[in-house]
Amino acid sequence: MYQSDPPLSAKEVLPTMYDLPSEDPEEPGLPDEFHLLQPRLLDETFRPPNYPSEQIFVASDLNLYYDVRHTLWYKRPDWFAVVGGERLYEQRDLRLSYVVWQEGVNPFIMVELLSPGTEKEDLGQTLRSVEQPPTKWQVYEQILRIPYYAIFDRYSQNFQMFKLDGGRYRAVELEDERFWIPELELGLGVWQGRYQDIEHTWLRWYDGAGNWVLTPVEQEKQRAEQEKQRAERLVAQLRSLGIEPDID
């Protein structure tokens, strides 16, 4: 093969997002309901204040292509976030997949939701030969070097957080089932509450004051309650002045 001078960039010679989409008719199985709802809650509450929205990309169950030498190898994280990149592919298109050699920015945090079929791989307890694709753990830790890796088991409600330290993931100590990530000015923790009208134990983001970040629905309810309270205070003030307000 002719080598140009200077060499062409990876973006010009390697497969693109359009060549490596997520749709795969041979992929067995579909996500269960928890694997649909939990990533959605993470999406809705992931709002790092130190990054503008156009530099934040979050995804769940999307193919992540990671190796320029094996361009068809991919992992499909339950949820991941990229900060400092582009919300849209090349600032114009929704993504079919996330191709690291095209994007130029690796994910900053991965979240895997344990299930019986994937538990050993998610926890780095499986072995692969050199001819086989590496495990998720190996990809996240050794190839992409993703700074944070969270694992949550909804059955045992066990939350584990790993931080890249010296090239290896080290388990970090959690305080009240929470972990603060200073680079994001956000923390991730275990929350017991109602989401989508379902009472459950969930992973959720919290802010610097320790408050859970509100979903859009919760924000709207909060605004409505604040407006109701404001109106009630106004009525009380008018009545204290001997004025009967018209509240019809």
C-alpha positions, -999 to 999 in steps of 0.1 A, spaced: 0 0 0 13 34 -9 23 56 20 16 92 15 40 119 27 30 132 51 10 102 62 -28 106 61 -46 111 94 -65 83 111 -97 102 103 -90 98 66 -80 61 64 -98 43 93 -135 34 95 -158 62 106 -189 63 128 -209 57 96 -190 25 89 -192 13 125 -228 18 137 -243 2 168 -270 -17 150 -261 -54 149 -288 -79 140 -267 -108 154 -264 -92 188 -284 -115 212 -308 -101 238 -322 -68 247 -318 -46 278 -342 -53 306 -363 -24 321 -338 -15 347 -310 -12 321 -333 12 302 -344 34 332 -312 36 352 -291 51 323 -319 75 316 -317 88 352 -279 92 349 -285 111 317 -310 135 333 -289 143 363 -255 145 347 -249 182 346 -213 190 355 -213 228 361 -177 233 348 -186 221 312 -210 237 288 -237 214 274 -222 214 239 -191 197 254 -209 169 271 -219 136 255 -236 107 274 -247 74 260 -260 40 270 -259 7 251 -239 23 223 -210 6 205 -176 20 216 -149 12 191 -115 15 207 -86 -2 188 -72 12 155 -55 -22 149 -88 -41 152 -114 -17 140 -143 -41 144 -137 -47 181 -160 -28 203 -176 -28 238 -211 -17 246 -211 1 280 -243 4 300 -236 41 304 -207 64 298 -199 102 297 -175 122 276 -166 157 287 -145 183 268 -155 168 234 -185 175 212 -221 169 219 -228 161 182 -206 141 159 -185 167 140 -209 193 155 -237 182 132 -250 147 135 -264 123 161 -240 93 167 -244 58 155 -215 47 176 -185 62 195 -153 57 175 -124 69 196 -99 75 168 -125 97 151 -135 116 182 -101 122 198 -115 123 233 -120 92 254 -149 87 278 -142 101 313 -164 77 333 -180 43 327 -209 28 345 -217 -9 342 -248 -24 357 -241 -60 368 -262 -88 354 -255 -126 358 -243 -129 322 -218 -100 324 -207 -99 360 -173 -116 357 -162 -95 327 -174 -63 343 -154 -70 374 -123 -80 355 -125 -117 365 -124 -132 330 -93 -143 311 -88 -139 273 -62 -153 250 -41 -128 230 -61 -136 199 -94 -126 215 -107 -91 221 -98 -79 256 -123 -77 284 -142 -45 293 -120 -41 323 -89 -43 301 -102 -19 276 -113 7 302 -82 4 323 -53 -4 299 -64 8 264 -86 38 269 -73 46 304 -107 59 316 -102 78 349 -133 64 367 -152 32 365 -184 26 385 -202 -7 390 -236 -11 404 -255 -43 413 -292 -36 416 -299 -69 433 -275 -65 462 -275 -27 459 -237 -28 460 -220 2 445 -183 1 437 -161 29 423 -127 24 408 -102 52 400 -72 49 377 -41 51 398 -7 44 384 -21 27 353 -44 4 373 -78 6 388 -79 9 425 -112 5 445 -120 37 464 -136 40 497 -172 53 496 -187 76 522 -225 69 527 -225 51 494 -213 83 476 -182 93 458 -172 129 448 -155 135 414 -137 168 417 -129 171 379 -167 171 372 -178 190 403 -203 162 407 -206 131 428 -222 97 421 -241 79 448 -269 55 457 -304 70 460 -335 53 473 -365 70 457 -392 72 430 -382 76 394 -407 71 365 -432 62 392 -411 33 403 -397 31 439 -362 16 437 -326 20 445 -308 39 419 -275 55 410 -278 92 408 -256 124 405 -254 149 433 -240 185 434 -214 203 456 -239 210 483 -247 173 486 -281 176 470 -293 152 443 -294 169 409 -330 172 399 -345 157 367 -364 180 343 -397 167 357 -386 173 393 -374 208 383 -408 216 369 -426 203 400 -402 224 422 -410 255 401 -447 249 404 -445 244 442 -424 276 446 -449 295 425 -478 282 446 -460 291 478 -452 326 464 -489 331 456 -500 319 490 -476 344 507 -490 372 485 -526 364 495 -517 363 531 -499 397 529 -529 413 512 -553 399 538 -531 412 566 -537 446 550 -575 441 550 -576 434 513 -595 404 500 -577 393 469 -596 381 438 -582 345 434 -608 332 409 
